[in-house]
């Protein structure tokens, strides 16, 4: 492998630092920090870019700190533990700017400083595991290119950590195991397996168990079929396979930002697309005249009906947004979209723009598709006014 000495200048999407060789070709270096002088080994050599492994830090950044987790750099779950938290937040803001500029061609968008999460450790309410070759469970390691077992996780909720460390599991056909903890510390284990036949299970640990089917709906096997999460003063039923923000504090930040951007007066009609279990819907409905929400997952729709049981200004449509939206004859004042990492399909985007809402609030979990969709909206005459990164 070729060894290079590089000065790192930027941070790229995915948590890798970027330097340039003598030909100005970008070289992506995991676990580096902008401003550092490093020695690297090139591991992937392409004509337009290269990837490299950090071998030594020749001149360290003042932002470099000792990672808290013994598995950092190998397990693949965290990318920034080698950076002080304030530097992490600045790096994430810079990455948002870069993606909007490089993919979206948007150079003058106001990107606010990243909102910090009050919970920096032991915050994740949900963790997903993959089976190991020897019958255990662990995390996929990009460095080892295999699933690795770990002894501890610094970002996992302590209740999940207790359950996971006590688990003795060998299940043929297991593809993924997801553990989630509720507001009352109850834990639900959701299995994704080959096929749809429920496995024979005996739970020797105090958790509820469900199987997640290929369509992302779930069947309860042991205990409660769902968990309860709390955001602000509201409780939300969440079934296995349904998305919910990974931390309570992150969910509260998300709600606050969406409501601030929505700036509702009580007279508006709001379209909520990819509404999930009704997290945003609940708070939008409390501030708007009516909310029309669209969600494809049947379990999420059932959860929404329960979570909004005492709300009478919400209309809920179950189905693919590509099919539901073109059939809706509405003129919403505001559209809120919260798509998966795939972003908005052209059918969904065109259907929303045809409704001529006054404003769109876009909640994104993937910067590249946010930038792509923003570029399409820019071409259609819309202007991306502001972006607020949130450290969920």
Phi, psi and omega in degrees: 000142179284134177258136181229155168250126186231149164259123180277135188241332187218172174243133182257164176300133183102359174086017177259142175278160184232132169234179181226142177277186184295342177263012180065021176280130180292139177234122185266127187233104176299143174069017169266172180226134177308137182100345182275151170256124188225159169252133184225157170252126179289126182250339178218114187249106179246165182294321185261345179200171176216157173243146185218158177257131179290123179256322181202145174262111182282315176229115189275150173281146173299343181277351183286131178230167177283123179301142183283332186264136180292341182260001183300137180095346181242314189288334175090357183279327183240149183238347191236010185295344178278001181243142173302149189298320179296328177288325175301315182296318178294320180298319180293324175297317179296322180295321177300312179302315183298315182294319179296323181284313188284319182266318184271346183068022184255108189258345188241023180282136177282115178251114182289158173302143181298130177287125181285149174270125179301334178258106180265342181225152178054038187258338189286122179276347182220136177222141178246140183234153176244155180286144175267168183295334183263013175096002177268196175227153181191199181248147176288128179255111176299328181289315180275343183058044176197167176282129181243143174277147179231161183263337187201155176221123185282340183260352181282135174308138187300328178293319176297320180299318179299313182294313183299318181290339180267355185284138172237101193229128171219104186231108178301139178083003180292128175257322180203144173238128177243127175252134176225141179248139181266181183296335180263015180072009173288143182245139176239129177257123181246122182259135168248120185233166173290129181086185184238000179285129180295137180284161173278118185231145168232115183276114176257022175219151189281074178224158169275154184227137177221160173247132179264122183277167182304332179274011178073005168276165188231154173237129182281135179250317182220133173077209184285142181277359181203170175242166175246129175247152181239131176227124189054234182256017183247145175255144182230127172281132181229118179273158176302142181086354179259138183283142170211145181308148188289345178220151179296315181295324176295321177298320180293320176299316181299313179300315181298317182292316180298316179295323179295316179290327179294320176050054186279147180250351182106353182252001190269153166261126184244133173259123182244105185257135189064059190277351176060226182272007175094022180301301180290323180306316183303313184280330175293318181296329180288345184241357183241169176287315177207153178232133176246116184242151184231128181209139184268329185288120184297322178293321178295322177296317178296320177297318180300317180301322178286316183293336180248027186303326183260018180249131184245012181241028180238130172251128186244124179246125177261129178154172177293135181302327179298333180263324184285313189299314180299338181271352181275129177258077183225159175232079183290149173284328183221138172244129175246124180238140181220068187284171171290184181296345177289344181077201183266131173289161179297326179296314180294314182299314181295323179295320179292315180296326178295333178286346177057053174293156178287327181216155174232129172253119185251115175263120187237139172254001182217112186297322184296320179283330172299314180296318178299312181292324178295324177296318179295320179292325177298318178294334180272005176100005177269154179239125173284113188273315188202148176233133178242099175293143179232130176274090184288000000 
